[in-house]
């Protein structure tokens, strides 16, 4: 019997997408042990064309992309004047076109912003008629699936290869030796054919519930869900080199750069991203609910999801330096207890180069 797709709740960030196909935990198990394909075609895709697209984008984003090689992918973002995250996207350079894919609700605002910033540069931002299909699982490198994808071997991490009938295949980083992760960006008119082809080759269809459970367990923040209007990149692990983070520390000349440099060199981010384990015997608290410890506000709840192995888990922005053994409670309409996953916490704070220099000048020991 064909599984009936269940749509995501209207209040969910993925409203309009398929939440699951009747067996969400079984779909998650398949992602961990076999291979699944998740329809994420509600995600927005943009494209930049023109001879100056790379150098132009380089001046208004946080990543070093002026000379991004053909076939290379990276994370990227834009900040406001105070260094707070406004947009985040995955970027791929292929065949003379720069592709950006982002959250469903940010595609139009991001396109409007990019269009406004063109001025006299030789670049044309536009919507791209591509659908995102995400594949997860240790069996994605099986011969049958590689044949269905039209490749003899999977591309290296954060690189992409063009597909014969349009679109491209991109490989994402795996987490701690976890399953292979791929994105397939294909013409929207061909989406149904691709889903059928991949299913016949052994990839089980799974809903976005599976994708979100995998993402949360890997402690990967999502724009607008695990971030708020005050979030800076340091709080959510978006600092790194090309391909490994959205903000490159060796790049300058972008809006919000001063905050990025100041926090890196002198200060510490006020909050940190962490994985929480929630009491599963109650109703589920909501994204944005406050987190308290001993009656004192210490954070904000992000994505909440039921995981096949971990139970109810969530991402949260917590006060920096909060001990891992702190007992937490959620506010909002649902009160639930939560514990911090100690392995998810960032490394212990160390002073930046700028702060060390100041302390040496003042004669303080390190």
Secondary structure, DSSP 4 states (H G I P E B T S, - for coil): -PPPPEEPPTTSTTTTSEEESS-HHHHHHHHHHS-EEEE-TTSEEEEEESTTHHHHHHTTSSS--TTPPTTBEEEEEEE-TTSBEEEEEEEEEETTEEEEEE-GGGHHHHHHHHHHT-TTSS-EEEE--EEEEEEEETTTTSHHHHHHHT-SSPPPTTBEEE-TTSSEEEEEPPSTT--EEEEEEEEGGGHHHHHHHHHHTTPEEE-HHHHHHHHHHTT---TTTT--TT-BGGGGT-B-STTT-SB-TT--SSTTHHHHHHHHHT---SEEEEEEEE-TTSPPP-TT-EEEETTEEEEEEEEEEEETTTEEEEEEEEETT--TT--EEE-TT---EEEE-GGGSPPPP---HHHHHHHHHTT---
